[in-house]
Amino acid sequence: MDLVAKYADRDAGILDVGGAASVLVDHLLGDGYAHVSVLDMSAEALRVAQARLDSRSAEVNWIVEDITTHPVWVRSACGMTGRFWTS
Ligand SMILES: C[S@@+](CC[C@H](N)C(=O)[O-])C[C@H]1O[C@@H](n2cnc3c(N)ncnc32)[C@H](O)[C@@H]1O
């Protein structure tokens, strides 16, 4: 989280590529990041994170895609202008 805070404002678009069921998204929401996306080709992995976050899951842009085949689409969907973050 220190690395994220160093480079990203709270209103920055952050994309966790291959986020799976990682708790990074929990920490991002907890620290006030408002535009968080989590991408993974495994819908099942994302469902684990969504269930854990419960109602806060609605604050996240969940993307089930293969990043190697949809990089341009992902940038557009997330409204991202700069860096890609991985957990
Ligand atoms: C080892 S897990 C990492 C989970 C999480 N980032 C963490 O730190 O706990 C790797 C994840 O990347 C996803 N993944 C691998 N290749 C991918 C790709 N090309 N596009 C999207 N997701 C991918 C897998 O489905 C898997 O859930």
The ligand as a Gaussian input file, in Angstrom:
#p B3LYP/6-31G(d) Opt

LIG

0 1
 C       -1.126000     -16.373000      -8.398000
 S       -2.714000     -15.669000      -8.726000
 C       -2.402000     -14.071000      -7.983000
 C       -3.529000     -13.611000      -7.124000
 C       -3.362000     -12.236000      -6.495000
 N       -2.808000     -11.230000      -7.394000
 C       -2.542000     -12.297000      -5.231000
 O       -1.521000     -11.606000      -5.131000
 O       -2.947000     -13.012000      -4.308000
 C       -2.647000     -15.234000     -10.445000
 C       -4.001000     -14.834000     -11.023000
 O       -3.775000     -14.252000     -12.281000
 C       -4.826000     -14.654000     -13.142000
 N       -4.316000     -14.540000     -14.515000
 C       -3.256000     -15.193000     -15.065000
 N       -3.100000     -14.836000     -16.336000
 C       -4.068000     -13.923000     -16.609000
 C       -4.429000     -13.181000     -17.775000
 N       -3.756000     -13.325000     -18.916000
 N       -5.485000     -12.337000     -17.711000
 C       -6.180000     -12.209000     -16.570000
 N       -5.887000     -12.881000     -15.424000
 C       -4.849000     -13.733000     -15.446000
 C       -5.163000     -16.051000     -12.723000
 O       -6.484000     -16.388000     -13.088000
 C       -4.949000     -15.995000     -11.210000
 O       -6.159000     -15.750000     -10.535000

